[in-house]
Amino acid sequence: ALCSWTTCPSHIPLESPASLVNTFTRIRFDPDTFNDETYAKSCAICSADFAASTASTAIVSPPCAAGRHVFHEQCLVGWFERARSCPLCRSRLDPAAGPGTVEPVDVELALAVELSLAS
C-alpha cells in the first residue's frame, strides 16, 4: 500500500490536517508582538501580513523545535495536506513521527504548496 497523509510507513493512521492544526496554540493578534521580533509580521506560507482584521482567520503556533513560528490556520492545514513538518524549520509535527525530528527541505514540495495556496 502507498503511504498518504492518512497513513504513515508503520500503517498507523494519522490525524487529518485540520484535526492536527486544531491542537496547536492559537495566538491573538497584537501589533506590539507581531513585529518580527516576538512573532513574524506575516504568514510564511501565504506571505500575507497578520492584522487585526484577520480575526476570522485564526493564527496558530505549532509545537516545532524552533518555536514562535506562526501561520494562518487555513494555510497550515493546506501545508499539512502535503507535508507534516513546520514550513520554516522542518521539525516534524506528526505525533506518530516523534517530536523534534527534522525533515530535509523539499523545494519542489514547498513550491507546489505555495502555488496551490495562491490559486
Secondary structure as GFF3:
##gff-version 3
##sequence-region A 1 119
A	DSSP	alpha_helix	17	21	.	.	.	ID=ss1
A	DSSP	beta_strand	25	27	.	.	.	ID=ss2
A	DSSP	three_ten_helix	52	56	.	.	.	ID=ss3
A	DSSP	beta_strand	59	61	.	.	.	ID=ss4
A	DSSP	beta_strand	71	72	.	.	.	ID=ss5
A	DSSP	alpha_helix	73	80	.	.	.	ID=ss6
A	DSSP	three_ten_helix	95	97	.	.	.	ID=ss7
A	DSSP	alpha_helix	107	118	.	.	.	ID=ss8
###
